[in-house]
Structures are given as C-alpha cells and as structure tokens.
C-alpha cells in the first residue's frame, strides 16, 4: 500500500485560489473610484456649461421679444434654468458694430460699415456660474467659473 502524499500547509496556501478576486478588487477599487469621480466631474462640468449657455440665450430671446431692458434681461438669464447660482454677470450691455468675418467689430453708431451699410445696434448678454469640483486634482487646474455669451442684433 502506498501512503498518501503529505503536503505542507505552506504549499497548500500557495496553490489556493480562493479570495484572490476579493484581494484584486480591494487593490483596484481606489483607482476605479477615482476614475468614476472624474467621469462624474466631467459630466457635471459639461452640463453646467450647457445650462449657462442656455441662460445667456434666454436673455437674447428676451431682447428679441421685448427690446432693451437690463433688469428684464438679467431676470431672464437667472430664471432660465433650474440651476441655482447663474448670474447675468457682467451686466447686459448695448453697443454698435459692423459684421465682420471674425464676429462683430465695434463701431460708432453713426459709422458706415465696410460693406456700405450703417452700423447696427447689438446687445451682449453674459451668464456665469461658479463651478464647484467634487475632488481637488493635483496638477490639473479646472475652470472655477463657467461662462456663456450671446449677442443679438436689435435693429
């Protein structure tokens, strides 16, 4: 009769596979958690950016419907979305300008543009929101203020 082979406890522990998944999960869960928080942070920033731009465009829509009224425009910007903290800052402003390839160049209201037309009147609407980060990221600077801008021609 052949005696069964005796293995030491140490050898059995080296071959054991039970619990390895739990150990691996414990090692990688902090990395996965940081990645998850980063994705949530990015999504929150994109959402806030869209809401701030929508608020500025709501101010432009107010100008198109009701004309120049600084208090009304500011109220439209603040009340445009459900996000709290959006402000119409800097305040809405009127200016005259001429259309150009790179945007609108400011000009005197009595000036004639390069295309031969008279300068038009515009209103610039700004919206801002202070962005709060979930975590601080060393070496990565995130914008602390999200801004939106809309310009509408009034004549």
VMD Tcl script that draws the C-alpha trace (Angstrom):
set ca {
  {0.00 0.00 0.00}
  {1.30 3.43 -0.93}
  {0.97 6.16 1.66}
  {-0.81 9.34 0.56}
  {1.45 12.21 -0.28}
  {1.54 14.74 2.51}
  {1.75 18.40 1.56}
  {2.71 21.14 3.88}
  {0.31 23.88 4.87}
  {2.50 26.45 3.16}
  {2.34 24.59 -0.16}
  {-1.44 24.30 0.07}
  {-1.74 28.06 0.72}
  {0.39 28.88 -2.32}
  {-1.90 26.83 -4.57}
  {-5.13 28.14 -3.06}
  {-7.13 30.41 -5.33}
  {-9.99 31.32 -3.01}
  {-10.26 35.03 -2.23}
  {-7.96 36.27 -4.97}
  {-10.78 38.15 -6.70}
  {-11.58 39.98 -3.46}
  {-7.94 40.94 -2.98}
  {-7.66 42.18 -6.58}
  {-10.86 44.17 -6.20}
  {-9.57 45.72 -2.98}
  {-6.35 46.74 -4.74}
  {-8.02 48.27 -7.82}
  {-11.16 49.79 -6.28}
  {-9.45 53.11 -5.34}
  {-8.33 53.54 -8.95}
  {-11.80 52.73 -10.23}
  {-13.34 55.13 -7.72}
  {-11.08 58.00 -8.84}
  {-11.95 57.29 -12.49}
  {-15.67 57.24 -11.65}
  {-15.45 60.56 -9.80}
  {-13.53 62.05 -12.74}
  {-16.22 60.99 -15.21}
  {-18.93 62.41 -12.95}
  {-16.94 65.66 -12.63}
  {-16.58 65.94 -16.40}
  {-20.27 65.28 -16.96}
  {-21.22 67.86 -14.34}
  {-18.97 70.45 -15.97}
  {-20.44 69.83 -19.42}
  {-23.98 70.02 -18.00}
  {-23.23 73.32 -16.24}
  {-21.65 74.72 -19.40}
  {-24.77 73.89 -21.42}
  {-27.06 75.40 -18.79}
  {-25.06 78.63 -18.62}
  {-25.11 78.99 -22.42}
  {-28.87 78.30 -22.42}
  {-29.32 81.06 -19.82}
  {-27.40 83.56 -21.99}
  {-29.51 82.58 -24.99}
  {-32.68 83.05 -22.91}
  {-31.52 86.61 -22.29}
  {-31.03 87.07 -26.03}
  {-34.53 85.73 -26.65}
  {-35.88 88.24 -24.12}
  {-34.17 91.05 -26.05}
  {-35.61 89.82 -29.33}
  {-39.15 89.76 -27.90}
  {-39.15 92.78 -25.56}
  {-36.25 95.01 -26.59}
  {-33.62 96.54 -24.32}
  {-34.37 96.27 -20.60}
  {-31.33 95.46 -18.48}
  {-33.32 94.29 -15.45}
  {-35.61 92.13 -17.58}
  {-32.68 90.57 -19.42}
  {-30.92 89.78 -16.14}
  {-34.10 88.22 -14.73}
  {-34.47 86.08 -17.88}
  {-30.88 84.86 -17.55}
  {-31.22 83.98 -13.86}
  {-34.59 82.27 -14.26}
  {-33.86 80.41 -17.49}
  {-32.76 77.11 -15.98}
  {-33.23 75.17 -12.76}
  {-29.56 75.57 -11.87}
  {-29.04 77.86 -8.90}
  {-26.18 80.33 -8.90}
  {-26.35 81.52 -12.52}
  {-25.91 85.28 -12.74}
  {-26.04 87.82 -15.56}
  {-22.51 89.00 -14.94}
  {-21.16 91.28 -16.33}
  {-24.43 93.13 -16.82}
  {-26.04 93.17 -20.29}
  {-24.69 95.94 -22.50}
  {-25.59 97.68 -25.73}
  {-23.10 98.55 -28.43}
  {-22.97 99.44 -32.10}
  {-20.93 97.48 -34.57}
  {-20.38 96.07 -38.02}
  {-20.44 92.42 -39.02}
  {-17.03 91.01 -39.92}
  {-15.51 87.62 -40.67}
  {-14.29 87.20 -37.08}
  {-17.51 88.40 -35.45}
  {-18.79 91.88 -34.77}
  {-16.38 94.80 -34.66}
  {-17.44 97.70 -32.50}
  {-18.03 100.99 -34.26}
  {-19.72 104.32 -33.70}
  {-23.48 104.16 -34.10}
  {-23.27 106.78 -36.87}
  {-20.49 104.96 -38.75}
  {-20.76 103.26 -42.11}
  {-19.54 99.67 -42.28}
  {-17.09 98.39 -44.90}
  {-19.95 96.80 -46.84}
  {-21.68 100.19 -47.16}
  {-24.42 99.65 -44.59}
  {-24.93 101.63 -41.40}
  {-23.65 100.23 -38.12}
  {-26.24 98.18 -36.27}
  {-27.14 98.11 -32.59}
  {-26.38 94.93 -30.63}
  {-26.92 93.66 -27.10}
  {-24.37 91.43 -25.40}
  {-25.67 89.06 -22.73}
  {-23.30 87.25 -20.35}
  {-24.06 84.44 -17.93}
  {-21.71 83.00 -15.31}
  {-21.77 80.17 -12.77}
  {-19.21 79.31 -10.13}
  {-18.19 75.66 -10.64}
  {-17.65 73.52 -7.56}
  {-15.43 70.46 -8.02}
  {-16.07 67.17 -6.25}
  {-12.39 66.49 -5.60}
  {-9.24 68.52 -5.99}
  {-6.92 67.20 -8.66}
  {-3.23 67.92 -8.10}
  {-1.57 69.36 -11.16}
  {-4.85 69.84 -13.02}
  {-6.44 73.27 -12.91}
  {-10.14 73.24 -13.60}
  {-12.04 76.39 -14.53}
  {-13.73 77.77 -11.46}
  {-16.22 79.86 -13.41}
  {-18.34 78.67 -16.32}
  {-19.38 81.44 -18.73}
  {-21.86 81.83 -21.56}
  {-22.21 84.62 -24.11}
  {-24.93 85.62 -26.54}
  {-25.09 88.65 -28.84}
  {-28.28 89.72 -30.56}
  {-28.92 92.45 -33.10}
  {-31.75 94.77 -32.12}
  {-32.22 96.82 -35.29}
}
mol new
graphics top color blue
foreach p $ca { graphics top sphere $p radius 0.5 }
foreach p [lrange $ca 0 end-1] q [lrange $ca 1 end] { graphics top cylinder $p $q radius 0.2 }
display resetview
